[in-house]
Amino acid sequence: MRILVVGLVLLLAVATAAAAAAPATKRPGELTVALSLPAPALQVGAVRGSEVVLARGLEVDVARAVARRLGLRLRLVQVADAGRLLRPGRRGWDVALAQLVATPARSRASAFTSPYFRDDPAVLVRRGLKRPTSLAQLRKLVLCAERGRRAADTVLTRVRPRTRPLLVTGVESLLRRVRTGVCDAAVAELSRLGPALGGRRDLFGGLAGRIETERAYAVALERGSPLLPSVEAAVRALRADGTFRRLTAAWLGIDVAQLRVLR
């Protein structure tokens, strides 16, 4: 009887310690992650009601990696209006991943981790052209960018090419202009350029590099969330062990760490 009592006490102690170690989530044992599908290559899938029943993409795998690091099951929910993800007040999910960029204004209503992915504009050059190694060299080229995208703003405000850039609609149109030599180079976000290139890289002169910007995607939480330290620790660990680098290369086909930063 004494051995049985001691065993029960030990089991209770282990269970209590495990409960104490588990992060305080909306649902015990689960990390509820809000997505805002679709975003090609980043998060796509099927939704039933508000539940995401099938999902794939870079941000989905980031969510899986964070949940696994925290020792929690993963639950995905859909929030079609991405603006809701950062509104003040209580939310029905623990964290959100949807290409969310921390800004001073947003940080007044939400908490953010350090980034898991920087969606910088990358530079793809036509065949036969020597790759530029600086913004000064890039400035001399005829450039293409997608109309209305942030990469186009980067071309106009950071690169400031001597020849007026050609703005087109859609990433396929962008690639076609470079492939046919209408443009010397295309400038587009990594998340759009990588998947669009696919297995057609031999049609181009290669990636010259990227232009560093502030567009860094982070995990968002309620302001004051007790989960923030645990999630931030998970993000830092996954960045340090190369998980995010491997996921980015797998989904975008680009090893971002190998790209030269054009200055």
Number of C-alpha atoms within 10 A of each C-alpha: 6 7 8 9 10 11 12 12 12 12 12 12 12 12 12 11 11 11 13 10 11 15 21 17 17 13 13 12 17 20 26 22 24 27 29 21 21 16 17 16 19 23 20 20 16 14 15 10 9 12 15 21 14 11 18 15 21 23 28 21 19 22 25 19 19 23 21 14 16 19 15 18 14 16 19 24 21 22 18 14 10 18 9 11 24 20 15 13 9 11 15 13 20 22 25 27 23 22 22 19 18 21 12 8 8 16 15 12 15 21 19 23 20 17 18 20 21 20 22 24 26 28 27 26 28 23 19 11 13 12 20 19 15 17 18 14 14 24 17 15 18 19 29 28 32 22 16 11 14 18 26 25 15 19 24 14 10 15 21 17 19 12 11 13 18 17 17 16 12 13 19 14 15 25 26 13 21 23 19 13 17 15 21 24 32 31 27 29 23 22 24 20 23 22 16 18 19 11 10 8 14 9 14 20 19 18 21 21 24 25 25 17 14 11 19 17 21 23 27 28 26 25 18 10 15 13 15 21 12 16 23 18 16 19 24 15 15 18 17 11 10 11 16 22 18 15 20 28 15 14 19 22 19 22 14 21 10 8 15 16 17 19 15
